[in-house]
Every structure is written in structure tokens, then in C-alpha cells.
Amino acid sequence: MEGESNNISDSRLMKGVLDEHNGQGTKGNTESSFKQLFQKVLTPNDVGNKMFVIPRRYAIKYFSHIQHNEEIDFYDSSRNSWKFRFFYCQSSKKFSFTKGWHKFVKAKSLSAKDTIVFNLYEFKNGTNESCNTFVIDVVKNVEGLPMDLALNHDAVDVDVDVALTPVLLFGKQIGWTKTKSGNEV
């Protein structure tokens, strides 16, 4: 899926990511594009340690212009800003995000098998200069959720008049939606 503009996170990403250089939004700008850089399924080490190991080929391809130990700004789909320190370990020859990663994992309640998607948002700012912003998105692993979650009232806080209905995408459950009892969405 590398380099494709139609990626699994396009529908959730906010196109109005703020340009941190001039503080102006890009909403309504027709000269913009999203490009998926890469994605990675999280390992137990990625969520248990205070670092995210970046596959070497992607670190070299997309972050080679960034100095080691420099902080990189990312935005998530809610337009929240996240800073990760880009680190290269000489002894293991691994690239990783260190400082800031643990905070992101906790805030997003990440676990192993969730997927992190890295995108590049390219746009023209108010002075018609090209700007790039990194965007990070999370796709939660839903395989571990029981299909009968709607019946398990201990697991989910549900109103008496509200039922949970599975949301399917291409026949695979990707989440839940609340509906009024007896009403179809």
C-alpha cells in the first residue's frame, strides 16, 4: 500500500491540518494531497517499551532529511499535535521514535496488533509555497472484540433504549454503532 493516495485512513483524516509555520488552516485549499508513506502493525515491544521501531527502509526513504535526535511534528486525525524524537541506535542499527511515543501510546490506548499509518499531507500555504505535514493515524485491531458485545452489558456502558450494532466493511466487522432499540440505521 506504500505511496497510494487511497489508504485505509483517508476517510477519517481531517483535511484542515494546521500549517504550523503560518498558523493558517488549509481547509478549502484545492492544491493539497494525502500520500500514505507506510503502515505498521504494532508489536508488543512497540507498545510496551517507550519506543517505536521504524522499519529501516521507511526510515531511510521518508526521514533521511531529518537529523538524528531531532523531534518530528505529527498531527493525528483529530488535529492534535504529537512530537516524536527520531533516534538511530548505532549498536542495533535501528531507527525509532523515542521521546513522545509512550505518551501517544497511552493517549490512544494502543495495543499490539493495532496499525499505525503514516501519511504526508502536501499543500500550498497562503503565499503559494509548498508545505508538508506528517500525519499519523491509528487503526484499532477489532479482531479481538467479541461479536456479541451488544449483549455484554458489563463490557460496554449502554443505555436501556440504545443497542450496539456491528459496522461492517466488505463483510468484516470494523466497529460498533449505537442505534435506538427497534430502529434500524
N, CA, C and O atoms as a DFTB+ gen file, in Angstrom:
740 C
 N C O
     1  1       0.814      -1.198       0.000
     2  2       0.000       0.000       0.000
     3  2       0.853       1.255       0.000
     4  3       0.333       2.370       0.027
     5  1       2.141       1.072      -0.030
     6  2       3.045       2.208       0.042
     7  2       2.782       3.184      -1.098
     8  3       2.647       2.782      -2.254
     9  1       2.710       4.482      -0.758
    10  2       2.600       5.518      -1.756
    11  2       1.235       5.722      -2.354
    12  3       1.069       6.620      -3.179
    13  1       0.248       4.933      -1.980
    14  2      -1.080       5.092      -2.540
    15  2      -1.806       6.226      -1.847
    16  3      -1.653       6.425      -0.642
    17  1      -2.599       6.973      -2.611
    18  2      -3.352       8.062      -2.008
    19  2      -4.666       7.574      -1.414
    20  3      -5.202       8.219      -0.513
    21  1      -5.200       6.456      -1.892
    22  2      -6.420       5.895      -1.308
    23  2      -6.002       4.889      -0.259
    24  3      -5.802       3.714      -0.567
    25  1      -5.865       5.344       0.992
    26  2      -5.406       4.447       2.028
    27  2      -6.496       4.237       3.058
    28  3      -7.557       4.858       2.990
    29  1      -6.232       3.359       4.011
    30  2      -7.256       2.983       4.961
    31  2      -7.645       4.097       5.903
    32  3      -8.622       3.963       6.640
    33  1      -6.909       5.193       5.901
    34  2      -7.225       6.255       6.849
    35  2      -7.787       7.514       6.194
    36  3      -8.151       8.451       6.904
    37  1      -7.872       7.569       4.855
    38  2      -8.341       8.779       4.182
    39  2      -9.666       9.281       4.708
    40  3      -9.823      10.487       4.898
    41  1     -10.631       8.401       4.952
    42  2     -11.967       8.838       5.325
    43  2     -12.008       9.491       6.697
    44  3     -12.931      10.250       6.990
    45  1     -11.029       9.210       7.536
    46  2     -11.051       9.755       8.881
    47  2     -10.137      10.948       9.061
    48  3     -10.231      11.644      10.071
    49  1      -9.263      11.200       8.118
    50  2      -8.306      12.273       8.293
    51  2      -8.942      13.626       8.024
    52  3      -9.734      13.790       7.095
    53  1      -8.586      14.571       8.842
    54  2      -9.107      15.923       8.697
    55  2      -8.234      16.650       7.685
    56  3      -7.020      16.745       7.859
    57  1      -8.854      17.163       6.628
    58  2      -8.097      17.838       5.584
    59  2      -7.671      19.239       6.028
    60  3      -6.890      19.886       5.330
    61  1      -8.160      19.719       7.164
    62  2      -7.819      21.059       7.634
    63  2      -6.672      21.060       8.617
    64  3      -6.731      21.777       9.616
    65  1      -5.624      20.280       8.371
    66  2      -4.465      20.261       9.255
    67  2      -3.824      21.647       9.255
    68  3      -3.636      22.257       8.202
    69  1      -3.498      22.125      10.430
    70  2      -2.917      23.464      10.521
    71  2      -1.470      23.488      10.065
    72  3      -0.692      22.583      10.364
    73  1      -1.126      24.531       9.342
    74  2       0.249      24.755       8.937
    75  2       0.938      25.465      10.090
    76  3       0.630      26.621      10.381
    77  1       1.862      24.787      10.746
    78  2       2.474      25.367      11.945
    79  2       3.369      26.561      11.634
    80  3       3.701      27.332      12.533
    81  1       3.758      26.721      10.386
    82  2       4.637      27.841      10.040
    83  2       3.910      29.176      10.020
    84  3       4.464      30.188      10.449
    85  1       2.672      29.192       9.525
    86  2       1.956      30.465       9.459
    87  2       0.639      30.455      10.212
    88  3      -0.062      31.466      10.231
    89  1       0.280      29.325      10.840
    90  2      -0.916      29.264      11.669
    91  2      -2.214      29.309      10.898
    92  3      -3.276      29.444      11.506
    93  1      -2.170      29.202       9.579
    94  2      -3.381      29.247       8.785
    95  2      -3.799      27.835       8.429
    96  3      -2.965      26.976       8.142
    97  1      -5.104      27.607       8.450
    98  2      -5.636      26.312       8.062
    99  2      -5.596      26.155       6.559
   100  3      -5.447      27.129       5.821
   101  1      -5.731      24.929       6.118
   102  2      -5.701      24.650       4.692
   103  2      -7.068      24.223       4.190
   104  3      -7.195      23.755       3.058
   105  1      -8.082      24.377       5.009
   106  2      -9.420      23.946       4.634
   107  2      -9.864      24.703       3.382
   108  3      -9.731      25.925       3.305
   109  1     -10.381      23.980       2.422
   110  2     -10.853      24.595       1.206
   111  2      -9.757      24.753       0.162
   112  3     -10.046      25.148      -0.968
   113  1      -8.528      24.461       0.503
   114  2      -7.427      24.566      -0.422
   115  2      -7.520      23.412      -1.416
   116  3      -7.543      22.246      -1.022
   117  1      -7.574      23.741      -2.697
   118  2      -7.721      22.699      -3.706
   119  2      -6.391      22.086      -4.101
   120  3      -6.370      21.016      -4.708
   121  1      -5.282      22.730      -3.775
   122  2      -3.968      22.203      -4.117
   123  2      -3.376      21.471      -2.924
   124  3      -2.409      21.927      -2.314
   125  1      -3.967      20.336      -2.605
   126  2      -3.467      19.542      -1.499
   127  2      -3.643      18.067      -1.819
   128  3      -4.494      17.689      -2.624
   129  1      -2.828      17.244      -1.180
   130  2      -2.945      15.806      -1.391
   131  2      -2.437      15.059      -0.171
   132  3      -1.576      15.536       0.569
   133  1      -2.994      13.877       0.014
   134  2      -2.550      12.959       1.044
   135  2      -1.810      11.828       0.348
   136  3      -2.248      11.318      -0.683
   137  1      -0.696      11.453       0.924
   138  2       0.074      10.339       0.386
   139  2       0.431       9.431       1.551
   140  3       1.081       9.859       2.506
   141  1       0.005       8.176       1.470
   142  2       0.382       7.242       2.519
   143  2       1.843       6.881       2.343
   144  3       2.266       6.456       1.268
   145  1       2.617       7.057       3.419
   146  2       4.029       6.717       3.379
   147  2       4.229       5.236       3.686
   148  3       4.831       4.506       2.899
   149  1       3.720       4.801       4.832
   150  2       3.796       3.398       5.209
   151  2       2.878       3.145       6.382
   152  3       2.361       4.074       7.003
   153  1       2.685       1.879       6.674
   154  2       1.919       1.490       7.855
   155  2       2.634       0.331       8.527
   156  3       3.403      -0.396       7.897
   157  1       2.367       0.171       9.820
   158  2       2.998      -0.915      10.562
   159  2       2.033      -1.421      11.614
   160  3       1.412      -0.638      12.332
   161  1       1.914      -2.731      11.699
   162  2       1.143      -3.351      12.765
   163  2       2.030      -3.341      14.005
   164  3       3.177      -3.788      13.968
   165  1       1.483      -2.827      15.099
   166  2       2.269      -2.691      16.322
   167  2       2.602      -4.043      16.933
   168  3       1.779      -4.958      16.951
   169  1       3.813      -4.146      17.428
   170  2       4.265      -5.342      18.129
   171  2       4.137      -5.095      19.636
   172  3       3.961      -3.953      20.062
   173  1       4.223      -6.148      20.439
   174  2       4.225      -5.931      21.890
   175  2       5.353      -4.990      22.339
   176  3       5.165      -4.220      23.281
   177  1       6.510      -5.039      21.688
   178  2       7.610      -4.135      22.034
   179  2       7.283      -2.684      21.704
   180  3       7.681      -1.781      22.440
   181  1       6.557      -2.443      20.599
   182  2       6.195      -1.078      20.210
   183  2       5.283      -0.418      21.242
   184  3       5.362       0.792      21.454
   185  1       4.426      -1.200      21.879
   186  2       3.505      -0.617      22.859
   187  2       4.005      -0.775      24.287
   188  3       3.588      -0.020      25.167
   189  1       4.888      -1.737      24.541
   190  2       5.375      -1.980      25.896
   191  2       6.602      -1.175      26.259
   192  3       6.806      -0.835      27.424
   193  1       7.416      -0.869      25.272
   194  2       8.618      -0.065      25.504
   195  2       8.297       1.390      25.210
   196  3       7.204       1.709      24.742
   197  1       9.217       2.241      25.474
   198  2       8.991       3.669      25.242
   199  2       9.541       4.099      23.891
   200  3       9.999       5.228      23.718
   201  1       9.484       3.160      22.920
   202  2       9.948       3.499      21.579
   203  2       9.213       2.678      20.530
   204  3       8.741       1.571      20.791
   205  1       9.132       3.252      19.342
   206  2       8.510       2.624      18.188
   207  2       9.600       2.382      17.162
   208  3      10.225       3.330      16.686
   209  1       9.833       1.131      16.816
   210  2      10.873       0.802      15.844
   211  2      10.313       1.027      14.441
   212  3       9.292       0.454      14.058
   213  1      11.007       1.872      13.690
   214  2      10.604       2.207      12.325
   215  2      11.313       1.236      11.379
   216  3      12.534       1.091      11.447
   217  1      10.567       0.575      10.505
   218  2      11.255      -0.294       9.529
   219  2      12.330       0.499       8.781
   220  3      12.081       1.605       8.301
   221  1      13.500      -0.073       8.694
   222  2      14.681       0.605       8.166
   223  2      14.439       1.244       6.794
   224  3      14.817       2.393       6.568
   225  1      13.816       0.508       5.893
   226  2      13.634       1.044       4.533
   227  2      12.772       2.297       4.531
   228  3      12.990       3.193       3.715
   229  1      11.784       2.374       5.443
   230  2      10.926       3.559       5.508
   231  2      11.636       4.717       6.202
   232  3      11.467       5.876       5.821
   233  1      12.422       4.399       7.212
   234  2      13.178       5.452       7.900
   235  2      14.136       6.130       6.932
   236  3      14.261       7.354       6.928
   237  1      14.806       5.338       6.119
   238  2      15.750       5.892       5.152
   239  2      15.011       6.652       4.054
   240  3      15.432       7.736       3.650
   241  1      13.920       6.084       3.578
   242  2      13.193       6.693       2.463
   243  2      12.485       7.996       2.844
   244  3      12.513       8.955       2.073
   245  1      11.848       8.044       4.026
   246  2      10.995       9.185       4.359
   247  2      11.561      10.130       5.412
   248  3      11.131      11.280       5.499
   249  1      12.518       9.667       6.211
   250  2      13.030      10.512       7.284
   251  2      14.522      10.798       7.151
   252  3      15.137      11.280       8.103
   253  1      15.117      10.515       6.000
   254  2      16.560      10.702       5.833
   255  2      16.971      12.174       5.928
   256  3      18.121      12.468       6.255
   257  1      16.066      13.088       5.651
   258  2      16.382      14.519       5.720
   259  2      16.337      15.057       7.148
   260  3      16.645      16.225       7.384
   261  1      15.956      14.211       8.095
   262  2      15.819      14.635       9.488
   263  2      17.055      14.205      10.269
   264  3      17.516      13.069      10.153
   265  1      17.576      15.118      11.054
   266  2      18.756      14.833      11.864
   267  2      18.406      13.833      12.967
   268  3      17.297      13.845      13.501
   269  1      19.356      12.979      13.297
   270  2      19.152      12.039      14.403
   271  2      19.019      12.832      15.700
   272  3      19.738      13.809      15.910
   273  1      18.125      12.423      16.544
   274  2      17.776      13.070      17.814
   275  2      16.968      14.350      17.632
   276  3      16.784      15.101      18.590
   277  1      16.486      14.608      16.431
   278  2      15.620      15.757      16.180
   279  2      14.166      15.337      16.422
   280  3      13.790      14.193      16.167
   281  1      13.358      16.274      16.915
   282  2      11.943      15.987      17.107
   283  2      11.175      16.262      15.831
   284  3      11.421      17.252      15.143
   285  1      10.238      15.369      15.521
   286  2       9.401      15.494      14.333
   287  2       7.976      15.760      14.802
   288  3       7.479      15.096      15.711
   289  1       7.322      16.736      14.176
   290  2       5.928      17.040      14.482
   291  2       5.003      16.214      13.604
   292  3       5.203      16.108      12.394
   293  1       3.994      15.634      14.229
   294  2       2.948      14.899      13.533
   295  2       1.611      15.457      13.994
   296  3       1.512      16.034      15.077
   297  1       0.594      15.286      13.180
   298  2      -0.777      15.583      13.572
   299  2      -1.570      14.302      13.436
   300  3      -1.301      13.485      12.556
   301  1      -2.562      14.126      14.318
   302  2      -3.427      12.961      14.186
   303  2      -4.725      13.380      13.505
   304  3      -4.877      14.539      13.118
   305  1      -5.659      12.446      13.357
   306  2      -6.901      12.724      12.641
   307  2      -7.797      13.705      13.382
   308  3      -8.763      14.207      12.809
   309  1      -7.494      13.989      14.646
   310  2      -8.251      14.980      15.418
   311  2      -7.530      16.327      15.448
   312  3      -7.930      17.231      16.181
   313  1      -6.478      16.458      14.661
   314  2      -5.655      17.657      14.570
   315  2      -4.847      17.929      15.828
   316  3      -4.416      19.060      16.053
   317  1      -4.636      16.917      16.645
   318  2      -3.764      17.066      17.814
   319  2      -2.321      16.932      17.349
   320  3      -2.010      16.129      16.469
   321  1      -1.454      17.722      17.949
   322  2      -0.043      17.694      17.603
   323  2       0.701      16.700      18.501
   324  3       0.472      16.639      19.709
   325  1       1.591      15.930      17.885
   326  2       2.421      14.968      18.601
   327  2       3.857      15.168      18.157
   328  3       4.123      15.364      16.972
   329  1       4.781      15.120      19.104
   330  2       6.209      15.236      18.790
   331  2       6.890      13.927      19.174
   332  3       6.734      13.425      20.287
   333  1       7.654      13.388      18.217
   334  2       8.435      12.181      18.471
   335  2       9.894      12.483      18.140
   336  3      10.202      13.125      17.136
   337  1      10.776      12.007      19.003
   338  2      12.209      12.167      18.734
   339  2      12.634      11.034      17.800
   340  3      12.395       9.859      18.079
   341  1      13.267      11.408      16.690
   342  2      13.786      10.459      15.705
   343  2      15.175      10.038      16.171
   344  3      16.059      10.881      16.328
   345  1      15.371       8.744      16.392
   346  2      16.600       8.261      17.006
   347  2      17.177       7.106      16.193
   348  3      16.446       6.242      15.709
   349  1      18.487       7.108      16.053
   350  2      19.188       5.996      15.409
   351  2      20.152       5.392      16.408
   352  3      21.019       6.084      16.940
   353  1      20.003       4.108      16.661
   354  2      20.876       3.392      17.600
   355  2      22.013       2.739      16.811
   356  3      21.785       1.850      15.990
   357  1      23.242       3.196      17.074
   358  2      24.409       2.678      16.353
   359  2      24.600       1.177      16.576
   360  3      24.898       0.442      15.634
   361  1      24.428       0.720      17.824
   362  2      24.730      -0.686      18.124
   363  2      23.745      -1.659      17.469
   364  3      24.152      -2.712      16.977
   365  1      22.465      -1.315      17.459
   366  2      21.481      -2.228      16.855
   367  2      21.161      -1.872      15.411
   368  3      20.505      -2.639      14.707
   369  1      21.628      -0.701      14.969
   370  2      21.371      -0.207      13.611
   371  2      19.870      -0.036      13.350
   372  3      19.399      -0.256      12.234
   373  1      19.124       0.358      14.388
   374  2      17.676       0.537      14.252
   375  2      17.295       2.002      14.377
   376  3      17.888       2.762      15.143
   377  1      16.287       2.372      13.600
   378  2      15.691       3.694      13.672
   379  2      14.432       3.582      14.530
   380  3      13.726       2.576      14.478
   381  1      14.157       4.617      15.315
   382  2      12.967       4.562      16.160
   383  2      12.482       5.967      16.510
   384  3      13.196       6.958      16.354
   385  1      11.242       6.010      16.988
   386  2      10.720       7.203      17.637
   387  2      10.802       6.922      19.119
   388  3      10.344       5.875      19.579
   389  1      11.380       7.841      19.875
   390  2      11.552       7.619      21.306
   391  2      10.683       8.615      22.081
   392  3       9.495       8.373      22.290
   393  1      11.265       9.709      22.496
   394  2      10.555      10.689      23.316
   395  2       9.211      11.056      22.670
   396  3       9.149      11.402      21.490
   397  1       8.155      10.973      23.456
   398  2       6.820      11.303      22.970
   399  2       6.006      10.089      22.556
   400  3       4.777      10.144      22.541
   401  1       6.680       8.987      22.217
   402  2       5.969       7.799      21.747
   403  2       5.106       7.180      22.845
   404  3       3.954       6.827      22.592
   405  1       5.640       7.042      24.051
   406  2       4.904       6.423      25.150
   407  2       3.636       7.215      25.476
   408  3       2.585       6.634      25.748
   409  1       3.741       8.524      25.447
   410  2       2.582       9.387      25.695
   411  2       1.498       9.147      24.635
   412  3       0.311       9.102      24.959
   413  1       1.907       8.995      23.377
   414  2       0.978       8.724      22.286
   415  2       0.293       7.372      22.491
   416  3      -0.919       7.254      22.312
   417  1       1.067       6.356      22.864
   418  2       0.521       5.010      23.086
   419  2      -0.541       5.044      24.183
   420  3      -1.612       4.455      24.037
   421  1      -0.240       5.731      25.272
   422  2      -1.193       5.815      26.384
   423  2      -2.436       6.609      26.001
   424  3      -3.553       6.195      26.312
   425  1      -2.258       7.739      25.332
   426  2      -3.390       8.597      24.963
   427  2      -4.333       7.905      23.992
   428  3      -5.545       8.110      24.054
   429  1      -3.791       7.092      23.099
   430  2      -4.604       6.408      22.079
   431  2      -5.017       4.999      22.509
   432  3      -5.685       4.291      21.754
   433  1      -4.623       4.593      23.714
   434  2      -4.928       3.240      24.227
   435  2      -4.523       2.168      23.220
   436  3      -5.310       1.281      22.887
   437  1      -3.293       2.263      22.745
   438  2      -2.824       1.329      21.732
   439  2      -2.453      -0.009      22.336
   440  3      -2.047      -0.100      23.495
   441  1      -2.598      -1.036      21.535
   442  2      -2.175      -2.366      21.940
   443  2      -1.559      -3.070      20.738
   444  3      -1.688      -2.617      19.600
   445  1      -0.890      -4.184      21.009
   446  2      -0.287      -4.953      19.923
   447  2      -1.377      -5.333      18.932
   448  3      -2.511      -5.606      19.324
   449  1      -1.037      -5.352      17.671
   450  2      -1.900      -5.660      16.528
   451  2      -2.728      -4.464      16.044
   452  3      -3.401      -4.572      15.019
   453  1      -2.697      -3.325      16.754
   454  2      -3.267      -2.101      16.178
   455  2      -2.313      -1.681      15.066
   456  3      -1.141      -2.059      15.079
   457  1      -2.803      -0.908      14.110
   458  2      -1.980      -0.470      12.992
   459  2      -1.774       1.033      13.047
   460  3      -2.716       1.792      13.273
   461  1      -0.540       1.452      12.840
   462  2      -0.205       2.868      12.756
   463  2       0.031       3.171      11.285
   464  3       0.763       2.456      10.601
   465  1      -0.603       4.245      10.806
   466  2      -0.471       4.644       9.409
   467  2       0.194       6.013       9.370
   468  3      -0.264       6.950      10.025
   469  1       1.266       6.128       8.608
   470  2       1.979       7.384       8.454
   471  2       1.670       7.957       7.077
   472  3       1.795       7.276       6.059
   473  1       1.263       9.228       7.069
   474  2       0.901       9.911       5.835
   475  2       1.675      11.207       5.723
   476  3       2.196      11.725       6.711
   477  1       1.744      11.722       4.514
   478  2       2.305      13.030       4.257
   479  2       1.206      13.871       3.624
   480  3       0.644      13.497       2.595
   481  1       0.906      15.001       4.241
   482  2      -0.083      15.932       3.721
   483  2       0.676      17.059       3.049
   484  3       1.405      17.800       3.708
   485  1       0.510      17.191       1.741
   486  2       1.203      18.210       0.965
   487  2       0.191      19.264       0.536
   488  3      -0.892      18.930       0.054
   489  1       0.543      20.544       0.710
   490  2      -0.389      21.617       0.365
   491  2       0.373      22.899       0.087
   492  3       1.560      23.017       0.390
   493  1      -0.332      23.853      -0.493
   494  2       0.220      25.199      -0.731
   495  2      -0.307      26.103       0.374
   496  3      -1.498      26.076       0.685
   497  1       0.573      26.905       0.967
   498  2       0.132      27.819       2.023
   499  2      -0.374      29.119       1.403
   500  3      -0.488      29.223       0.181
   501  1      -0.674      30.098       2.232
   502  2      -1.226      31.370       1.771
   503  2      -0.341      32.119       0.792
   504  3      -0.842      32.900      -0.017
   505  1       0.974      31.895       0.850
   506  2       1.886      32.568      -0.084
   507  2       2.259      31.651      -1.253
   508  3       3.218      31.911      -1.979
   509  1       1.484      30.575      -1.421
   510  2       1.643      29.612      -2.507
   511  2       2.935      28.804      -2.426
   512  3       3.391      28.255      -3.429
   513  1       3.524      28.732      -1.231
   514  2       4.701      27.892      -1.023
   515  2       4.228      26.475      -0.712
   516  3       3.174      26.280      -0.107
   517  1       5.011      25.502      -1.128
   518  2       4.685      24.109      -0.831
   519  2       5.027      23.807       0.621
   520  3       6.102      24.168       1.101
   521  1       4.115      23.148       1.315
   522  2       4.317      22.752       2.707
   523  2       3.981      21.277       2.853
   524  3       3.123      20.745       2.149
   525  1       4.663      20.640       3.766
   526  2       4.415      19.237       4.065
   527  2       4.181      19.084       5.555
   528  3       4.855      19.715       6.370
   529  1       3.234      18.253       5.899
   530  2       2.952      17.946       7.290
   531  2       2.793      16.438       7.420
   532  3       2.086      15.810       6.631
   533  1       3.450      15.864       8.414
   534  2       3.279      14.437       8.684
   535  2       1.993      14.226       9.460
   536  3       1.673      14.986      10.374
   537  1       1.262      13.192       9.089
   538  2       0.010      12.842       9.767
   539  2       0.107      11.383      10.192
   540  3       0.496      10.515       9.411
   541  1      -0.255      11.132      11.443
   542  2      -0.235       9.770      11.984
   543  2      -1.666       9.372      12.294
   544  3      -2.425      10.157      12.863
   545  1      -2.031       8.171      11.927
   546  2      -3.383       7.701      12.154
   547  2      -3.330       6.311      12.779
   548  3      -2.369       5.565      12.588
   549  1      -4.364       5.982      13.518
   550  2      -4.436       4.707      14.216
   551  2      -5.632       3.922      13.685
   552  3      -6.734       4.455      13.557
   553  1      -5.401       2.663      13.381
   554  2      -6.483       1.752      13.025
   555  2      -6.470       0.661      14.081
   556  3      -5.554      -0.159      14.144
   557  1      -7.512       0.668      14.914
   558  2      -7.575      -0.289      16.016
   559  2      -7.850      -1.695      15.486
   560  3      -8.601      -1.874      14.527
   561  1      -7.240      -2.673      16.116
   562  2      -7.472      -4.072      15.785
   563  2      -8.823      -4.473      16.366
   564  3      -9.010      -4.424      17.581
   565  1      -9.757      -4.865      15.524
   566  2     -11.085      -5.224      16.010
   567  2     -11.308      -6.725      16.039
   568  3     -12.374      -7.181      16.451
   569  1     -10.322      -7.502      15.610
   570  2     -10.491      -8.951      15.617
   571  2     -10.679      -9.499      17.017
   572  3     -11.338     -10.523      17.196
   573  1     -10.115      -8.837      18.008
   574  2     -10.219      -9.311      19.371
   575  2     -11.542      -8.978      20.048
   576  3     -11.821      -9.485      21.134
   577  1     -12.369      -8.125      19.418
   578  2     -13.654      -7.784      20.021
   579  2     -14.670      -8.885      19.770
   580  3     -14.798      -9.361      18.642
   581  1     -15.393      -9.297      20.800
   582  2     -16.413     -10.324      20.598
   583  2     -17.574      -9.766      19.779
   584  3     -17.983      -8.620      19.962
   585  1     -18.099     -10.593      18.872
   586  2     -19.200     -10.160      18.024
   587  2     -20.477      -9.943      18.827
   588  3     -21.359      -9.205      18.389
   589  1     -20.592     -10.571      19.995
   590  2     -21.798     -10.413      20.806
   591  2     -21.623      -9.335      21.873
   592  3     -22.258      -9.393      22.926
   593  1     -20.772      -8.359      21.605
   594  2     -20.510      -7.285      22.562
   595  2     -21.788      -6.562      22.953
   596  3     -21.905      -6.105      24.090
   597  1     -22.745      -6.445      22.045
   598  2     -24.007      -5.752      22.333
   599  2     -24.775      -6.441      23.456
   600  3     -25.565      -5.801      24.151
   601  1     -24.551      -7.726      23.636
   602  2     -25.251      -8.458      24.681
   603  2     -24.508      -8.427      26.006
   604  3     -25.075      -8.778      27.041
   605  1     -23.255      -8.013      25.989
   606  2     -22.428      -7.996      27.187
   607  2     -22.470      -6.606      27.818
   608  3     -21.633      -5.759      27.503
   609  1     -23.427      -6.364      28.696
   610  2     -23.607      -5.044      29.294
   611  2     -22.512      -4.689      30.293
   612  3     -22.361      -3.518      30.641
   613  1     -21.748      -5.667      30.760
   614  2     -20.649      -5.366      31.669
   615  2     -19.473      -4.745      30.918
   616  3     -18.715      -3.960      31.488
   617  1     -19.320      -5.095      29.641
   618  2     -18.175      -4.610      28.872
   619  2     -18.384      -3.215      28.324
   620  3     -17.413      -2.486      28.119
   621  1     -19.632      -2.820      28.079
   622  2     -19.915      -1.536      27.470
   623  2     -21.033      -0.852      28.240
   624  3     -22.031      -1.482      28.591
   625  1     -20.862       0.442      28.502
   626  2     -21.890       1.222      29.161
   627  2     -22.961       1.557      28.121
   628  3     -22.730       2.382      27.236
   629  1     -24.123       0.924      28.224
   630  2     -25.166       1.070      27.219
   631  2     -26.454       1.536      27.886
   632  3     -26.836       1.019      28.935
   633  1     -27.132       2.526      27.270
   634  2     -28.444       2.947      27.732
   635  2     -29.441       1.837      27.443
   636  3     -29.227       1.010      26.557
   637  1     -30.542       1.827      28.207
   638  2     -31.571       0.808      28.017
   639  2     -32.186       0.916      26.630
   640  3     -32.498      -0.106      26.017
   641  1     -32.369       2.136      26.121
   642  2     -33.013       2.329      24.833
   643  2     -32.037       2.310      23.655
   644  3     -32.434       2.570      22.520
   645  1     -30.770       2.005      23.915
   646  2     -29.770       2.018      22.860
   647  2     -29.174       0.631      22.712
   648  3     -28.850      -0.028      23.700
   649  1     -29.033       0.188      21.454
   650  2     -28.412      -1.100      21.170
   651  2     -27.162      -0.849      20.330
   652  3     -27.085       0.128      19.586
   653  1     -26.198      -1.733      20.459
   654  2     -24.998      -1.638      19.633
   655  2     -25.171      -2.551      18.430
   656  3     -25.589      -3.702      18.555
   657  1     -24.842      -2.012      17.265
   658  2     -24.940      -2.766      16.026
   659  2     -23.560      -2.802      15.390
   660  3     -22.897      -1.768      15.303
   661  1     -23.111      -3.981      14.941
   662  2     -21.792      -4.037      14.315
   663  2     -21.765      -3.248      13.008
   664  3     -22.740      -3.240      12.255
   665  1     -20.632      -2.582      12.747
   666  2     -20.408      -1.870      11.493
   667  2     -19.514      -2.764      10.647
   668  3     -18.432      -3.158      11.083
   669  1     -19.962      -3.084       9.441
   670  2     -19.228      -3.985       8.568
   671  2     -18.663      -3.235       7.380
   672  3     -19.308      -2.335       6.842
   673  1     -17.469      -3.601       6.975
   674  2     -16.845      -3.069       5.782
   675  2     -16.335      -4.266       4.991
   676  3     -15.465      -5.003       5.455
   677  1     -16.877      -4.450       3.806
   678  2     -16.541      -5.603       2.971
   679  2     -16.722      -6.909       3.744
   680  3     -15.911      -7.829       3.631
   681  1     -17.787      -6.974       4.523
   682  2     -18.113      -8.185       5.266
   683  2     -17.314      -8.410       6.529
   684  3     -17.516      -9.418       7.205
   685  1     -16.412      -7.505       6.871
   686  2     -15.601      -7.653       8.086
   687  2     -16.003      -6.572       9.078
   688  3     -16.150      -5.405       8.717
   689  1     -16.177      -6.971      10.319
   690  2     -16.581      -6.011      11.342
   691  2     -15.426      -5.065      11.646
   692  3     -14.309      -5.495      11.933
   693  1     -15.727      -3.737      11.574
   694  2     -14.702      -2.743      11.853
   695  2     -15.039      -1.890      13.065
   696  3     -14.241      -1.038      13.457
   697  1     -16.192      -2.098      13.659
   698  2     -16.553      -1.305      14.825
   699  2     -18.003      -1.507      15.210
   700  3     -18.652      -2.464      14.786
   701  1     -18.501      -0.585      16.026
   702  2     -19.864      -0.644      16.540
   703  2     -20.524       0.714      16.372
   704  3     -19.843       1.739      16.378
   705  1     -21.833       0.729      16.225
   706  2     -22.589       1.971      16.198
   707  2     -23.788       1.818      17.127
   708  3     -24.337       0.726      17.274
   709  1     -24.186       2.921      17.751
   710  2     -25.342       2.897      18.653
   711  2     -26.600       3.173      17.847
   712  3     -26.620       4.063      16.996
   713  1     -27.639       2.416      18.114
   714  2     -28.954       2.635      17.476
   715  2     -30.010       2.577      18.572
   716  3     -29.817       1.953      19.615
   717  1     -31.118       3.234      18.311
   718  2     -32.258       3.157      19.226
   719  2     -32.826       1.751      19.120
   720  3     -32.893       1.202      18.020
   721  1     -33.230       1.163      20.215
   722  2     -33.805      -0.179      20.204
   723  2     -35.000      -0.219      19.282
   724  3     -35.907       0.609      19.373
   725  1     -34.987      -1.197      18.391
   726  2     -36.093      -1.361      17.472
   727  2     -35.984      -0.526      16.216
   728  3     -36.786      -0.704      15.300
   729  1     -35.007       0.394      16.135
   730  2     -34.820       1.233      14.954
   731  2     -33.577       0.793      14.201
   732  3     -32.541       0.530      14.812
   733  1     -33.669       0.711      12.901
   734  2     -32.518       0.412      12.075
   735  2     -31.868       1.702      11.628
   736  3     -32.547       2.715      11.459
   737  1     -30.550       1.676      11.432
   738  2     -29.829       2.853      10.967
   739  2     -29.893       2.927       9.466
   740  3     -29.343       3.853       8.870
